[in-house]
Amino acid sequence: MEKVQVLQGLNLEADLSTIKIKVNKTEELIQLLKTIKAYHPIFTSEYFFEEGTLIIRSNIPFFWKDIAETLVKLSKEEITYEEAKDICNTTIKERLSSMTTIPLLHATHKLGLETTPTILKDNRVEYTKSYNRHYTLGTGKNSHIIYSISSSKDSKIAKEIQKDKWSSNLMIERLGLPIPKWEVVDNISDIERIWSRYQKPVVIKPTGLVGGHGVVLGIDSLEEAKKAFKFAKDACKENIGKDWQQKIMIQEQIKGEDYRLLVINGKLEIATKRIPAFIVGDGKHTIEEIIIETNKDPKRDISNPSHTLKPIIIDQPLKDYLKQQDLTLKSVPQKDQQIQVRKVASMSQGGITEDFTEKVGPEIKLIVESIASSIHAFALGVDVMCQDLSKPLTKENGAILEYNTMPEAYLNTYPVIGESREYVFEKYIKALTEGNKTKQIVVVGNPSEDIPTLLKQKSFFRSYLDSKDVVGEYRNGDIIINGLDINKGLEKWQAIEALKVNASLDVIIIHHRDWEDVKETGLGFNRINMLIVEKKMTDSKEFSLIKRLKRKGYINKIKII
């Protein structure tokens, strides 16, 4: 495949990264580009064709670099549109899913901060795909890594405690917070032994699975409990993990509604009611037909990375729950009759959400903030079951169920009913990157002065750099830190990204030999604190373009030497 040219960051053609790919302009290629652009604004600001070249403006150039070969093959009719779309959607899923990652990166770009793939050198990692979704927000010192809404500000202890309902329940008890009676059961004999001690109904669920997998609610009889235990065990086998993920617990079921409360940086930001999946009858169609029609909602299209709902899956638990209501998939509900098809209020099983942020009482607010602060979780989703979210949690009103350091926050942020709270993503980014003030400096030309030394002189902008600053430089294929050669012969983009994710740096300096060098690769940053230009480089049309970027606020200072 012909070379893909990436102009990283600000460049002489545009205010954001530009990707150039040699293609044939075809209707199917245009259709695919329209589809990707429609997914979410993060994918591309614009695209157009110019003399056999596809030009894309985007803040995520790595994605377009990943799929460039697919675009070329489609333009040459070497693959079909559907094959190309499948490859692109798979790449999006490996790079950006969950949906929480997309608005977080988008919010970061709106705040003018860099987003850099953290662990990758080039292309996607095939053997550990989760690494594809780690991003460094900001550059240098006080930058942070995210994986969905989980981040490097979440303590390791928080991540360890929350992943096992056994340990998370113990932490709730340790904090003296309300929690329904529970214990781990190793086998059916354990259930038989303790059955009479529990108020009914009860819940049986795996301690180490998420998304409602293996959970059975509303258990009233011992026979149902035994069946539920087997179902939970089978779910564990399907999701083979470590020993702690094989434990099963029994818990008294709390009456009330299911809520997810999202805490960020120690403060409750959003509360969302989670409503189990349901369908509404029309007096004509069967439950099965209505489910199929409901799943056609674009919001439930999981091939679209911007989906905010999940489809309702027809499986045995769904059929069993219908049977409990004396219904089958072939039943025809009356017009406007609402039929609940899931017991569990899980969004991954087709449920919907309603915003309840303004209705949270002060006692519950303090409880969820206490948990997040005590386990040192920067972001935490706390699940609460209660009858009235505005009142204290009591045995009569409800209790805490569990919590998660990587909740699907988009389900809180984009409720089906109520106010969208997308602004919370920007609040998250601002709090996460607080203190990220690494200076981003670009040099064009080959001045005789040593730039770090020059920047520390009082005569140069009153000592622009401090003598204690850790300075990282890219120059002629080399990485230099505090004047020491660290590595040589690196590709330019690779060296620049290496500096961006290096959290020891107070200053990052990128050297370009001349304007031709800039034309080939871009300036390197989305925002520049200082641009230093060798005097002989200023008498050119390129310098006029640079001054335009300064007038638009993308460059803070220009210094000619």
PAVEXDREN-12499 format. One record per residue (C-alpha): x, y, z. Coordinates in steps of 0.1 Angstrom, whole numbers, plus 5000, padded with zeros to 4 digits. Layout:
REM residues N
((X; Y; Z))
...
This chain:
REM residues 561
((5000; 5000; 5000))
((5012; 5035; 4992))
((5023; 5056; 5021))
((4997; 5073; 5044))
((5008; 5108; 5052))
((4998; 5121; 5087))
((5002; 5157; 5096))
((5001; 5155; 5134))
((4984; 5183; 5153))
((4985; 5219; 5139))
((4999; 5221; 5104))
((5002; 5244; 5075))
((4969; 5232; 5060))
((4945; 5230; 5089))
((4939; 5236; 5126))
((4939; 5199; 5134))
((4956; 5167; 5123))
((4953; 5159; 5086))
((4955; 5124; 5071))
((4962; 5119; 5033))
((4955; 5086; 5016))
((4959; 5078; 4979))
((4926; 5063; 4967))
((4902; 5060; 4938))
((4871; 5081; 4944))
((4842; 5057; 4944))
((4805; 5058; 4955))
((4811; 5030; 4980))
((4841; 5047; 4995))
((4821; 5079; 4999))
((4792; 5059; 5015))
((4816; 5044; 5040))
((4831; 5078; 5049))
((4796; 5092; 5054))
((4787; 5063; 5077))
((4818; 5067; 5099))
((4813; 5105; 5100))
((4777; 5100; 5111))
((4787; 5079; 5141))
((4801; 5107; 5162))
((4819; 5141; 5156))
((4851; 5126; 5170))
((4858; 5106; 5139))
((4862; 5134; 5114))
((4857; 5172; 5112))
((4856; 5169; 5074))
((4869; 5149; 5045))
((4873; 5157; 5008))
((4891; 5145; 4977))
((4919; 5163; 4959))
((4938; 5150; 4929))
((4934; 5113; 4937))
((4940; 5119; 4974))
((4915; 5115; 5003))
((4921; 5142; 5028))
((4906; 5138; 5063))
((4907; 5163; 5092))
((4905; 5144; 5125))
((4916; 5145; 5162))
((4921; 5108; 5161))
((4945; 5102; 5132))
((4956; 5068; 5146))
((4922; 5054; 5137))
((4924; 5065; 5101))
((4959; 5052; 5099))
((4946; 5019; 5111))
((4919; 5016; 5084))
((4938; 5033; 5056))
((4945; 5000; 5039))
((4908; 4991; 5040))
((4899; 5024; 5024))
((4923; 5018; 4996))
((4911; 4983; 4990))
((4875; 4994; 4989))
((4884; 5022; 4965))
((4901; 4996; 4942))
((4871; 4973; 4945))
((4893; 4946; 4961))
((4868; 4942; 4989))
((4830; 4949; 4992))
((4814; 4977; 5011))
((4801; 4953; 5037))
((4835; 4938; 5042))
((4851; 4973; 5046))
((4824; 4984; 5070))
((4829; 4953; 5092))
((4867; 4959; 5093))
((4861; 4996; 5103))
((4835; 4988; 5129))
((4858; 4961; 5144))
((4887; 4986; 5145))
((4864; 5011; 5162))
((4854; 4985; 5188))
((4890; 4976; 5195))
((4902; 5011; 5196))
((4873; 5031; 5212))
((4846; 5010; 5227))
((4830; 5014; 5251))
((4808; 5044; 5242))
((4822; 5061; 5273))
((4856; 5064; 5257))
((4843; 5083; 5227))
((4828; 5113; 5246))
((4857; 5114; 5270))
((4882; 5118; 5242))
((4859; 5143; 5225))
((4857; 5163; 5257))
((4895; 5163; 5260))
((4898; 5176; 5224))
((4873; 5204; 5231))
((4894; 5214; 5261))
((4925; 5217; 5238))
((4944; 5188; 5254))
((4963; 5161; 5236))
((4950; 5125; 5234))
((4977; 5099; 5227))
((4974; 5061; 5225))
((4993; 5051; 5255))
((5008; 5016; 5250))
((5008; 5011; 5212))
((5038; 5017; 5190))
((5019; 5011; 5157))
((4986; 4996; 5146))
((4965; 4976; 5171))
((4977; 4950; 5196))
((4960; 4917; 5186))
((4968; 4895; 5216))
((4956; 4919; 5244))
((4930; 4941; 5228))
((4922; 4961; 5259))
((4956; 4978; 5255))
((4942; 4994; 5223))
((4918; 5015; 5244))
((4943; 5031; 5268))
((4948; 5068; 5262))
((4971; 5094; 5278))
((4952; 5127; 5283))
((4974; 5157; 5283))
((5012; 5156; 5279))
((5041; 5151; 5302))
((5038; 5157; 5340))
((5003; 5153; 5355))
((4990; 5137; 5323))
((4968; 5107; 5331))
((4958; 5074; 5314))
((4922; 5064; 5309))
((4906; 5030; 5300))
((4869; 5039; 5295))
((4862; 5060; 5326))
((4887; 5041; 5347))
((4920; 5060; 5351))
((4954; 5061; 5366))
((4939; 5082; 5394))
((4919; 5052; 5406))
((4939; 5033; 5432))
((4949; 4997; 5426))
((4931; 4989; 5459))
((4899; 5003; 5445))
((4901; 4983; 5414))
((4909; 4951; 5434))
((4881; 4956; 5459))
((4853; 4964; 5434))
((4859; 4936; 5410))
((4847; 4910; 5435))
((4813; 4914; 5452))
((4826; 4895; 5482))
((4853; 4920; 5490))
((4832; 4950; 5480))
((4804; 4938; 5504))
((4830; 4935; 5532))
((4841; 4971; 5525))
((4805; 4983; 5527))
((4801; 4965; 5561))
((4835; 4979; 5573))
((4822; 5014; 5566))
((4791; 5007; 5586))
((4768; 5013; 5556))
((4735; 4996; 5550))
((4737; 4963; 5530))
((4712; 4934; 5527))
((4721; 4901; 5544))
((4744; 4880; 5523))
((4770; 4852; 5522))
((4790; 4831; 5498))
((4776; 4796; 5491))
((4799; 4769; 5478))
((4773; 4743; 5468))
((4736; 4734; 5469))
((4741; 4718; 5504))
((4751; 4753; 5517))
((4718; 4767; 5503))
((4698; 4740; 5519))
((4716; 4746; 5553))
((4710; 4784; 5554))
((4677; 4787; 5535))
((4655; 4792; 5565))
((4677; 4821; 5578))
((4669; 4844; 5548))
((4638; 4865; 5543))
((4623; 4859; 5508))
((4627; 4867; 5480))
((4665; 4863; 5476))
((4690; 4869; 5448))
((4717; 4844; 5437))
((4746; 4857; 5416))
((4783; 4852; 5408))
((4806; 4875; 5428))
((4829; 4882; 5399))
((4808; 4887; 5368))
((4793; 4919; 5355))
((4764; 4930; 5332))
((4738; 4909; 5350))
((4754; 4876; 5339))
((4743; 4847; 5360))
((4720; 4869; 5382))
((4686; 4855; 5393))
((4661; 4876; 5412))
((4629; 4870; 5430))
((4637; 4835; 5443))
((4610; 4823; 5467))
((4615; 4786; 5469))
((4644; 4762; 5476))
((4639; 4745; 5443))
((4642; 4779; 5425))
((4673; 4786; 5445))
((4689; 4754; 5435))
((4681; 4761; 5398))
((4695; 4796; 5402))
((4727; 4783; 5417))
((4733; 4760; 5387))
((4725; 4789; 5364))
((4751; 4811; 5381))
((4777; 4783; 5380))
((4771; 4778; 5343))
((4776; 4816; 5338))
((4809; 4814; 5356))
((4820; 4785; 5333))
((4811; 4805; 5302))
((4832; 4834; 5316))
((4862; 4814; 5327))
((4885; 4835; 5349))
((4904; 4832; 5382))
((4892; 4813; 5413))
((4876; 4843; 5429))
((4854; 4848; 5398))
((4838; 4814; 5405))
((4822; 4822; 5438))
((4784; 4824; 5441))
((4765; 4845; 5467))
((4730; 4846; 5481))
((4715; 4879; 5492))
((4682; 4891; 5505))
((4664; 4909; 5478))
((4657; 4946; 5485))
((4624; 4960; 5474))
((4625; 4991; 5453))
((4639; 5006; 5421))
((4674; 5001; 5408))
((4697; 5032; 5406))
((4733; 5038; 5394))
((4750; 5068; 5411))
((4781; 5081; 5394))
((4808; 5097; 5417))
((4837; 5116; 5401))
((4866; 5131; 5421))
((4847; 5125; 5454))
((4815; 5142; 5443))
((4782; 5127; 5432))
((4776; 5139; 5397))
((4747; 5119; 5382))
((4720; 5095; 5395))
((4701; 5073; 5371))
((4672; 5050; 5375))
((4677; 5017; 5356))
((4645; 5003; 5343))
((4644; 4966; 5333))
((4637; 4958; 5296))
((4601; 4960; 5286))
((4579; 4961; 5255))
((4546; 4978; 5248))
((4518; 4959; 5231))
((4498; 4971; 5201))
((4470; 4944; 5202))
((4483; 4929; 5169))
((4518; 4916; 5173))
((4533; 4889; 5195))
((4559; 4896; 5222))
((4586; 4881; 5200))
((4576; 4903; 5170))
((4576; 4934; 5192))
((4610; 4926; 5207))
((4624; 4923; 5171))
((4608; 4956; 5162))
((4621; 4973; 5194))
((4656; 4961; 5186))
((4655; 4980; 5153))
((4658; 5013; 5172))
((4692; 5029; 5160))
((4700; 5035; 5197))
((4702; 4997; 5201))
((4724; 4991; 5170))
((4756; 4978; 5187))
((4775; 4980; 5154))
((4772; 5017; 5158))
((4799; 5028; 5183))
((4776; 5057; 5194))
((4748; 5034; 5205))
((4734; 5043; 5239))
((4711; 5012; 5244))
((4715; 4975; 5240))
((4692; 4951; 5222))
((4668; 4928; 5241))
((4682; 4893; 5237))
((4657; 4864; 5236))
((4672; 4837; 5258))
((4660; 4811; 5283))
((4658; 4835; 5313))
((4636; 4858; 5293))
((4613; 4829; 5284))
((4613; 4817; 5320))
((4603; 4852; 5332))
((4575; 4854; 5306))
((4563; 4820; 5318))
((4561; 4833; 5354))
((4537; 4859; 5340))
((4517; 4832; 5322))
((4530; 4845; 5289))
((4551; 4832; 5260))
((4568; 4847; 5230))
((4537; 4840; 5210))
((4514; 4859; 5234))
((4498; 4891; 5219))
((4497; 4919; 5245))
((4468; 4943; 5244))
((4473; 4978; 5230))
((4495; 5000; 5253))
((4499; 4970; 5277))
((4535; 4971; 5291))
((4552; 4938; 5295))
((4584; 4935; 5315))
((4607; 4910; 5299))
((4636; 4911; 5323))
((4638; 4910; 5361))
((4673; 4925; 5362))
((4676; 4963; 5355))
((4707; 4958; 5334))
((4714; 4981; 5305))
((4734; 4953; 5288))
((4702; 4932; 5288))
((4681; 4958; 5270))
((4670; 4981; 5299))
((4666; 5019; 5297))
((4675; 5048; 5320))
((4659; 5078; 5336))
((4677; 5108; 5351))
((4672; 5111; 5389))
((4701; 5134; 5398))
((4680; 5162; 5414))
((4661; 5137; 5436))
((4690; 5122; 5456))
((4687; 5128; 5493))
((4717; 5141; 5513))
((4722; 5108; 5533))
((4725; 5087; 5501))
((4748; 5113; 5486))
((4771; 5111; 5516))
((4771; 5073; 5515))
((4782; 5070; 5478))
((4808; 5097; 5482))
((4821; 5080; 5513))
((4827; 5047; 5494))
((4845; 5064; 5465))
((4867; 5084; 5489))
((4875; 5055; 5512))
((4887; 5031; 5485))
((4903; 5060; 5466))
((4884; 5057; 5434))
((4885; 5087; 5411))
((4854; 5075; 5393))
((4829; 5051; 5408))
((4795; 5038; 5399))
((4775; 5028; 5430))
((4744; 5006; 5426))
((4716; 5013; 5451))
((4682; 4995; 5454))
((4656; 5016; 5472))
((4620; 5027; 5472))
((4627; 5064; 5476))
((4661; 5079; 5466))
((4654; 5111; 5485))
((4653; 5093; 5519))
((4679; 5075; 5540))
((4687; 5039; 5533))
((4670; 5017; 5559))
((4659; 4981; 5560))
((4625; 4993; 5548))
((4638; 5017; 5522))
((4668; 5000; 5506))
((4705; 4993; 5505))
((4737; 4994; 5485))
((4741; 4966; 5461))
((4776; 4969; 5446))
((4800; 4994; 5430))
((4823; 4995; 5400))
((4854; 5016; 5391))
((4846; 5012; 5353))
((4809; 5018; 5350))
((4795; 5025; 5316))
((4791; 5061; 5323))
((4774; 5070; 5290))
((4743; 5052; 5304))
((4742; 5078; 5332))
((4751; 5107; 5309))
((4726; 5100; 5281))
((4694; 5088; 5298))
((4664; 5078; 5277))
((4641; 5099; 5300))
((4653; 5132; 5314))
((4682; 5156; 5310))
((4714; 5147; 5291))
((4744; 5154; 5313))
((4772; 5153; 5287))
((4789; 5183; 5305))
((4800; 5158; 5332))
((4826; 5144; 5308))
((4843; 5178; 5307))
((4842; 5181; 5345))
((4858; 5146; 5346))
((4886; 5156; 5322))
((4893; 5189; 5340))
((4896; 5172; 5374))
((4917; 5143; 5360))
((4942; 5166; 5343))
((4943; 5193; 5369))
((4979; 5205; 5372))
((4988; 5193; 5337))
((5008; 5223; 5326))
((5037; 5208; 5306))
((5050; 5234; 5282))
((5047; 5224; 5245))
((5073; 5241; 5224))
((5081; 5238; 5187))
((5113; 5249; 5170))
((5115; 5255; 5132))
((5150; 5258; 5118))
((5185; 5251; 5131))
((5194; 5279; 5155))
((5229; 5278; 5169))
((5217; 5283; 5205))
((5208; 5253; 5227))
((5171; 5259; 5231))
((5166; 5246; 5267))
((5196; 5267; 5278))
((5182; 5298; 5260))
((5147; 5293; 5275))
((5162; 5294; 5310))
((5180; 5327; 5305))
((5165; 5358; 5322))
((5169; 5378; 5289))
((5146; 5353; 5272))
((5110; 5359; 5283))
((5121; 5363; 5319))
((5134; 5327; 5322))
((5106; 5308; 5304))
((5118; 5276; 5319))
((5128; 5268; 5354))
((5163; 5253; 5361))
((5146; 5223; 5377))
((5124; 5215; 5348))
((5127; 5181; 5332))
((5130; 5188; 5294))
((5123; 5162; 5267))
((5133; 5170; 5231))
((5128; 5154; 5197))
((5156; 5163; 5174))
((5167; 5146; 5141))
((5153; 5112; 5151))
((5167; 5113; 5187))
((5150; 5115; 5221))
((5170; 5138; 5244))
((5161; 5144; 5281))
((5179; 5171; 5300))
((5206; 5171; 5274))
((5212; 5134; 5276))
((5208; 5111; 5246))
((5182; 5085; 5255))
((5175; 5069; 5222))
((5184; 5074; 5185))
((5171; 5067; 5151))
((5134; 5067; 5159))
((5106; 5076; 5135))
((5095; 5111; 5141))
((5059; 5103; 5150))
((5070; 5075; 5173))
((5095; 5098; 5191))
((5070; 5126; 5195))
((5043; 5103; 5210))
((5069; 5088; 5233))
((5076; 5122; 5247))
((5039; 5130; 5250))
((5032; 5099; 5272))
((5063; 5105; 5294))
((5048; 5118; 5326))
((5082; 5129; 5340))
((5085; 5159; 5316))
((5078; 5195; 5325))
((5087; 5206; 5290))
((5085; 5190; 5255))
((5103; 5205; 5226))
((5098; 5193; 5190))
((5125; 5204; 5165))
((5117; 5206; 5127))
((5146; 5212; 5103))
((5126; 5236; 5080))
((5091; 5243; 5066))
((5094; 5213; 5043))
((5098; 5191; 5074))
((5066; 5207; 5088))
((5047; 5202; 5056))
((5056; 5165; 5057))
((5046; 5158; 5093))
((5028; 5187; 5109))
((5039; 5208; 5139))
((5032; 5179; 5163))
((5009; 5195; 5189))
((4972; 5206; 5189))
((4982; 5236; 5209))
((5016; 5253; 5212))
((5028; 5274; 5241))
((5058; 5288; 5222))
((5069; 5286; 5186))
((5105; 5294; 5180))
((5114; 5302; 5144))
((5149; 5308; 5130))
((5150; 5343; 5115))
((5158; 5331; 5079))
((5125; 5310; 5080))
((5102; 5340; 5085))
((5104; 5354; 5050))
((5080; 5329; 5036))
((5043; 5322; 5030))
((5046; 5293; 5055))
((5053; 5319; 5083))
((5022; 5338; 5073))
((5002; 5306; 5078))
((5018; 5302; 5112))
((5007; 5337; 5122))
((4972; 5328; 5112))
((4973; 5300; 5137))
((4985; 5324; 5164))
((4956; 5348; 5157))
((4932; 5320; 5161))
((4946; 5312; 5195))
((4963; 5279; 5188))
((4998; 5293; 5194))
((5004; 5314; 5225))
((5038; 5330; 5217))
((5061; 5332; 5186))
((5097; 5340; 5192))
((5121; 5347; 5163))
((5158; 5341; 5169))
